[in-house]
Amino acid sequence: PVQVVDDILQQSSSRQPETVELLKCLAVLGDKISCFHLEAFIRANNEILPASSLDRLVREAMDSGCIISVDNYHEWANDKVKQAAYVLSSTEHTQEIHHRFGLFLLQHGEDPEYVLSHLNLALDLLSEENNKRVVLMNIQVGNRFKYACLWEKASHFLTTAYQLVHKFELNIQEAK
């Protein structure tokens, strides 16, 4: 398994830099992403990748066997490929992609749990206004899991809300 990751990392140096950037971005975005979300996200964040090249870059990633397209979703061919692409990203790059994608999802009214799966990994990049919003969303999602008796998930979201309130000394009553 380690050899597979090493081989993929070596192959990445022979790929076009934009294709490597796409793979790094996809690794941060998760196991699979809808074609619609990827295209809309890249168009809204053209400085990450040129939107005009997205189709070509996706084809290159598919031709190289890194990703596959199934039912209007892009998925990783296997987990080792995703891990290798993720390793190529710096912590700052990873947080920035999570931050931008989380805000993108928030603007498009996506499920709060999906939004928080990204924003909770980029808490240091949030504005004060978004911090309050993220706290309230974590409380909402945490309570939803609590009432469904999914204690571990509830604890994760409620703990994140608690930590944010104390870290940024937020007044939740003002945010409501």
URTA-V180998 format. One record per residue. RES is the residue in one small letter. PSI is psi in degrees with one decimal (* if undefined). Layout:
BEGIN
((RES/PSI) (RES/PSI))
END
This chain:
BEGIN
((p/-41.1) (v/-37.4) (q/-38.0) (v/-46.3) (v/-44.5) (d/-43.0) (d/-42.5) (i/-40.5) (l/-39.5) (q/-40.6) (q/-30.9) (s/-28.7) (s/-20.8) (s/-7.1) (r/161.1) (q/139.8) (p/-36.3) (e/-34.7) (t/-40.5) (v/-41.2) (e/-41.1) (l/-46.6) (l/-40.9) (k/-42.8) (c/-47.2) (l/-37.1) (a/-38.5) (v/-35.6) (l/-20.5) (g/-168.9) (d/-35.5) (k/154.4) (i/141.6) (s/146.3) (c/-39.2) (f/-50.0) (h/-43.4) (l/-49.4) (e/-46.3) (a/-39.2) (f/-45.7) (i/-39.3) (r/-36.8) (a/-18.3) (n/57.6) (n/-20.3) (e/-17.4) (i/-50.8) (l/146.9) (p/120.5) (a/-32.2) (s/-20.2) (s/-1.3) (l/-47.3) (d/-44.5) (r/-42.7) (l/-40.1) (v/-42.7) (r/-44.3) (e/-42.7) (a/-36.4) (m/-43.7) (d/-31.4) (s/-2.5) (g/10.7) (c/-42.2) (i/159.7) (i/158.6) (s/123.4) (v/122.7) (d/51.4) (n/24.6) (y/145.6) (h/127.1) (e/156.6) (w/140.2) (a/-38.4) (n/165.5) (d/-32.0) (k/-36.2) (v/-43.7) (k/-45.6) (q/-41.4) (a/-42.2) (a/-37.4) (y/-38.6) (v/-29.6) (l/-19.1) (s/138.3) (s/162.3) (t/-40.9) (e/-43.1) (h/-43.9) (t/-48.4) (q/-40.3) (e/-41.7) (i/-44.7) (h/-43.8) (h/-52.1) (r/-42.4) (f/-39.5) (g/-44.5) (l/-38.0) (f/-47.3) (l/-40.5) (l/-44.4) (q/-27.1) (h/12.6) (g/30.8) (e/167.8) (d/130.3) (p/-36.7) (e/-40.8) (y/-43.0) (v/-48.2) (l/-25.4) (s/-20.1) (h/-48.0) (l/-33.6) (n/-14.3) (l/5.0) (a/36.6) (l/-35.0) (d/-16.3) (l/-4.9) (l/144.7) (s/166.9) (e/-42.1) (e/-45.1) (n/-31.0) (n/-46.6) (k/-42.8) (r/-42.0) (v/-37.3) (v/-49.5) (l/-38.7) (m/-40.6) (n/-39.5) (i/-45.5) (q/-50.7) (v/-41.6) (g/-43.5) (n/-37.8) (r/-43.1) (f/-35.8) (k/-45.5) (y/-20.7) (a/5.4) (c/31.3) (l/77.3) (w/-40.3) (e/-44.9) (k/-41.7) (a/-45.2) (s/-41.5) (h/-51.6) (f/-40.7) (l/-36.1) (t/-41.6) (t/-43.5) (a/-46.7) (y/-46.2) (q/-39.8) (l/-43.5) (v/-45.0) (h/-36.8) (k/-43.0) (f/7.4) (e/51.0) (l/145.4) (n/102.7) (i/-31.2) (q/-35.5) (e/-32.0) (a/-22.8) (k/*))
END
